[in-house]
């Protein structure tokens, strides 16, 4: 990581240097004395750029040349398909979906949706994402109003991940030596009621059923997890989870949130329907802070996040299934490392993003993430934090993010993210 700092410093100097624009045009003050009656100060002259100027600007010239075709492409697509980048979405239709950087790597598919089912305020959606022959995720959603401020929603989700990853030794795991893989197939049914009264408060109550098959994966990586004797491995489990969530939202601005605080709290209790071994609680707290940047317009803003999560056995429970532990890594947490890179009984995460508009409903973003997992709170230490940083672009809709493309880096290499999920996930699910 340290070897790249001189390059980024040179790039920054070049961008700032190139920001001077085209050859500078100044006005001659001598003209005022000779031609002040007609056109005072109207005789321009061009300044000469030094060789040093061009050397310092070289990185900016390269960046401009590389990204110029992207701009040409976007303008061509906008002229050819003028409604493609509009912030409005039809009442019903089909959406193509692509996901890169999530738990299953590369997935492609689509979604059918109707936001006015039967001509009412009921909504339905079914979507599928597919990778290899045995890698997929299928989800169906139905929701209906129960009143002016209350809504009922039920979500069914079925997915298969034949090479799900787990790294033993948590925060101190080695990317190569401690990696294990297992086969995971899971069915979730989530029924919840959302309450949205006037004012900043939001709340929901949910009941979640999960059926999980976690079995050994062929090869040495699968053998690693067998030898580790992890709880919940090599058996089917059924779980029932009541969940409560509360949120206070004092933010301002749609779709570009530029000021305010959002606080989210969540509490779960999960009960093993097949026995008494897995009885545990989960607690999640997240704070988001949005700040405009100095004297710049409100659309240029900082987005900060702090998130903490912990699980613990309750009511005589003995353990937590290893695949249900809090994790860091992937498109919504520590973006510079692969999905599920770090897992343990608890996690803390901090993120900072600088967001600014580049074109209509498009934002550019520069970000950094840092966090760690832990077995107990006293294990949290400054030296254990994992870091990542990167940049990307976001496409916004009327209610916020609809698409994002990001590239993130860490000590373990580059990660590419292409998804419709927000970078700051809520504590809801």
N, C-alpha and C positions, 0 to 999 in steps of 0.2 A: 504493500500500500504506500509506503513512504517514497518509493521510486517514482510515483506518479505526481507528486506534489509540484516539482518544478514545471512539469508540463501544464498543469492546471493554472499555476501562477502566470506562466507565459501566455496561456490562452486568455486569462482575465485581462492582462495588460494589453493584449492585442485587441480584444473586444472594446476596451475603453478607448484605445487609440483610434480604432476604426470608427468609433462613435462620433469622431469629429466630422464625418460625412465626406462629401465630395470636396474637391479643392476649394479652400475657403475663399469666399468673396467678401472683400472689404470695400469701404468707400473712401475715396481720396478727399482728405480735408483741404487740400490745396485748391480743389476745384471751386470751393465756395467763394474764394477771392476773385477768380477769373470769370465764373459763370453763375454767380449766385442769383442773378435776376431771373434766369430761366429754369435751370435744373440744378439746384445746389446739391452737392454730395451725390451725384448720380453717375460718376465715372468709376466703374469697378476695376479692380486689379486682382490678379490671382497670386496667392502665395505659393512658394515652392516647398514641396515636401522633401525632407532629407532622406538619405538612404536608411538612416537609423529608424526613422518613422516607419518605413515599409517593412523593415526587419521585425520590429515589434508588432506590426499589424499582420504579419504573415499568418499566424494561427486563425485570426478572424477571417482573412481572405479564404483560407481553406474551408473553414466552417461554413462561410457564406456559399462557396461553390458546391459543397456537398449537399446542403439543405435546399438550394435553389430549385432542384427538380421536384422536391416535395411540394413547394409552394405552387409551382406550375401545375402539378397533378391535381391539387385541391381545387384550384381555380377552374381547371377544365371540368372536373367532376361537378362542381357547383353549376357551371353553365349548362352542362348536359342534363343534370338531374337537379333542378332548382329546389325541389321540396325535400331533398335528402337530408340537409342539415338544418331544417326548420325545427324549432323547439317543440312544436306541437306534435302529438301522436294521434293517429286515427283511433276511433272508438274501438274498433276490432280489426284484427289482421294477423299477419305473420311476421316474425322477426327472426333473421338469421343470428345465430349465436356462435361465438368462438371463445375459448378460454385457454390461455397459456400461463403456466406458472402455478396452477392450483395443485390439488392433491393427486390428480391423475395425469399431470403433464400437459399434453395437447389434446383438446376435445373440440369437436365441432358439431353443430346441430341447429335446432331452431325452436321457436315457441309460437303456439297459437293462443290468442287471447281475445276476450270479449269483455269490455268494461261496462257494458250495459246489457247484460244477459236478460233475455225475454223482455227487453225494453224497460228494465227497471235499474235500480242502483246495485244490483248483484253483479259480481265479477267472477270470471273463470279463466283459468290459464293452464295449459299443459305444455311442458317443454322437455326436450331430450338432448343430451350431450353424449357423444360417442367418440371413443378412441379406437383401440384395437378391438378384436372380436369379443373380448371379455372385460372391457373397460367401458363403463357407461354410467349415466345418471339420468333418471327419469323422475319428473316432479309434476304433480297436479295440485292446483290451488282453487279453492272456492271460498268466496266471502259474501256476506250479506249484512245490511244494516240492522241493528236491533233497536235503533232510536236515532235521534239527531246527533248524538255524540258517542255512540257505542257501536262497535262492529264485531261480528263473529267471523272467524276465518278458520278453515281446516286445510292442512297441507299434508300431502302424502309424498314421501321421497324414498326412492329405491335406487341404490347404487352398488357398484362392484368395483373393487380395486385389488387386482391380483398381486400387486407388488407394493403394498403399502409399507412405508418405512418407519422404523423406530430405532433410535440411537440410545443404547444403554449408557449409563453413567451421566445422564442429564446434561447439565451445563458444562461439564468437563469432558464430554464425549469427543472422541476423535472421529473425524469425518470418514475415515477408512476403516480403522480398527474396530469401532464400536457399532457399525451399521448392521441392522438386521432387517429382514423383510418378512411379511406375512400376508396371507390371503384374507381379505375382508369383504364381506357382503352384508349389507345392512338395509333394513326397512324401518322408516320412521313415519309415525302418524302424529301430527301436532295440531291440537285444537286449542284455540285461544280467543279471548275476548279483549279487545282494545278499547280503552276509555280515553276520549280526547275532549275534555271540557274546555271552555274558554279560559285563556290564561296560559301560563307556562307549564302547567303540570300535565303529564301523560302517564298512563299506567296500563298494565295488562296482566291477566291471569291465564295460565296455560296448563294443559295436561298433555304430556308427551309419552308415547309408547315407542320403544325401540326393540327390534329383534336383530341381534348381531351374531354373525358367524365369523369367528376369527380362527384360522387354521394355519398350519405350518406351510411355508413356501418351499418348494424344492430347491436344493442347492445349499451352499455353505452359509449364505446370508440368512436363510430360514433356520438353519441349525443353530445359529448364534442366539436366536430368541428362545429356542427349546432349552438350550443349556442355561439360559438366564432364569428359567422357571418364573415367568411373569404371570401375575394374576389375570385371569380372564382369557388365557391363551389355550388354544386347542379344545374349544367347547362352544356351544351355542348358549347365548344369554338373552333373557327377556327383562326389560327394565320399564318401570313406570315412574314418571317424574312430574310432580307438580312444580310450577314455577311462578314466581312473582317478579314483576319488573316495575320500576318507577323511574320517571325522568322529569327533570326540571330544565326547560329550554328558554334561555334568555337571549338567544342569538338574534341578529338582525340581518336582513338581506336575503333575497331569493332571485335567482338561484345561486348567486355568489355571496355566501355568508361572509361578512366582513367585520363584525363586532359581536361581542357577547360571550356568555358562558353556557355550556350544556353539561349537566351532571346526570349520570345514569347509574342505577343500582339494580342488581339482580341477585336473587336467592333461589336455589333449587334444592330439592331433596329427592334422591334417586333410590328406589327400592328394587331389589332383585326378586323377580317373580318366581325364580326357580330354587330359591334357597335364602339363607340368611347371611351369606358371606359379603355380598355387595350392598351395603347401606351407607350412603355417603351424601354429604352436602357440598354444594358449590356456591361460591360467593364471588361476584364480579363488581368492580367499581371502575368507572371511567369518567374523566373530566376532560372536556374540550374547551379551549380558549381561542377566540378569534380576535385579531388585532389589525386595524389598518396600519399601513407602513408610513409613518411620518407625514410629510406634506403631500404625498402622492395621492391619486384618486382612491376612493374606497375599494375599487376593484382590485387594487394591489394590496394583498393582505397576508398575514401570517396565520397559520393554523397549527395549534399546539395540542398535544394529547398526552395524557398520563393514564395508564390502565394497569390494574392489578387483579389477579385471579388466583383462587386457591380452592382445593378440594380436601376433604378430610372425612374419614369414616365416622358414622354416627349410629346411635341406638344399637350398639353391639356389632356393628359391621366390622369386618376384618381388613378390608382393602378396597382399592379403587381399580377397576379394570385398566390395564396399561394404555389402551387406546382411547380412554376417556380422560386422560390427564391433560392439564393445560399445556399448550404448546406455543412455541415461537418459531417463525419461519414461514414464508409464503407471501401471497399478495396483500394480506390485510394485517400483517404484523411486522416481522423483521424481514423486509423485502429483499435484502441482499443475499439471503441464504435460501436453500430449497425448502419446500413445504415440509412441515413436521420435523424440522431439524433438531429442535430442543424440546424435551418434555420432562416434566417433573410434577411434584405436588402443588407447586405454585409458580407464578410468573409475574414479572413486572415489565412494562414496556413504556418507552417515551418516544414520541415522534414530533418532528417539526417540519412544516412545509411552507415554502414561500410560493404563493399562487398569484399569477397575473394574467390578464387577458391578452391573447395574441390575435384573435379574429372572431368577431361575433360571439358565438357560444362556445368558443374554444379557449381553454386555459393552458398555459405552460406551468409546470410545477418543478421545483427543486426541493429535495427532501433529505432528511437523515433520520434513521431509526436506531435506537439502542435499547437493549433489554437483557434479561437473564431469567432462567428458571431456577428453582430452588426446592429443597426438601423441607426446610423450615425457615422462618423469617430471619433468624439470626445468621443464616448462611449468606444472606445478601451482602455483597461486597463490591466496591468500586472496580476492583481489578477483574471481576468476573463478567462485566458487561460486554456483550457482543455488539458490534457496530456495523451499520450499512449505510450507504448513501446512494443517491441517484437523481434522475430527472425523467420527465415524461410530459405527456399531453392529456388533457381531460376534455371530453365533450359533455356539455351541460344541457339538461332539459329544464322545463319550467320548475320542477321540484328538486333539482340538484343533478348529481352525476348520472350519466347514462352510459358512459364508456370511458375507459382509460387505458393508455399504453405507457408503460414505464420500463426503464432499464435501471437496475440497481446493482451495486457492487459491494463486495465484502472481502475479507481475507480468503474466502473460499471460492471466489470467482464472481462472474457476472450471472445475473438472473434476468430474464425477460418476462414481463407481465402484460397480458392482454385480457381484459375482463370487463364486465359491467358492474362488478361489485365495488362499493365505495372503499377508499383506502382506510377510512376511520370507521370500522364496523361498530354497530351499536351493541349493547349487552343483551339484546332481545333473544337472539338465537345463534 
